[in-house]
Each structure stands twice: as C-alpha cells, then as structure tokens.
Amino acid sequence: MKTMTLSLTLCLGLGALACGTECPVDGANGDYSGADLTGCAVAGLNHANGNFSGADLTGVDFSNADLSNANFSNATLVGTSFASLDAQNPNFSGADLTNASFASADLFNPNFSGATMTGVNFSSADMTNPDCTGATGVDTSAATVIGGSCD
C-alpha cells in the first residue's frame, strides 16, 4: 500500500499527465477519492474494490481493467474508456459519463443511477441488471441489456 500512496503523491505533485501508467498503480482496494487523475493510463490494471468517488478521471483509459465493485460515484468520467471491461457491481451513480465508452464491455449489476450518460458508447456491450434510475441521456440501443432499468 505504501507504493500506491507514494506513486499517487508523486503523480499529484507532478501533474496527472506526467504520470503515465504509474498513476494510479496496479492494486485492488485503492483509495483515489477526490483525486485529479486526468489523462492517466491504467488500462489492464487491477482496481477491484477501488474508490474513485468524486475523482476527476477525464480521458482515463480503464480498458481491460478489473473494476469489480469499484466506486465511481459522483466522479467526472468525460471521455473515459471502459472498453472491453468485465466488471461486477461497478458504481457509477451520479457520475458524469459524457462521451465515455463501454464498447464490448461485460457489466453485471452496474449502477448508473442519476448519472449523466449523453453520448456514451455501448456498442457490443452486454449488461445484466443495470440500474439507470434517474440517469439522463441514456441510450443502450447498441448494447444487449438483460433486466434492469436501462431500457
């Protein structure tokens, strides 16, 4: 855990774009709540149970990452990529997902309640029991949706 804290401190001190794949580092259960991680590359990393609530994750590449049970509530996820994501119970409630991509993602019980979802790309995505209660801009017509409230 010390490595993750040190890397995050360095990342925030240097500015997110200087951090590359070290911001945030690979590791489940990380706490990045409220952090500015704009432009960081974390594709393919393990962030299961990670807390990204209230964080600015504009343009971050989370493709192929492990985000099961990750918390993105009230985060800024504009233009963020979740392509080819395979996650159970991710929480995007209240998040700004404008122009985010979930292309080819496989999501089980995702929570999008109250989220802004204008321009989200769900092409070839599979979602089981998604919750889109109160979300705006929802268009899941390019996805296969089983159950839930995103129709």
Helices and strands as residue ranges (DSSP letters): H 2-14, G 16-18, G 20-22, E 86-88, E 106-108, E 126-128, E 144-146
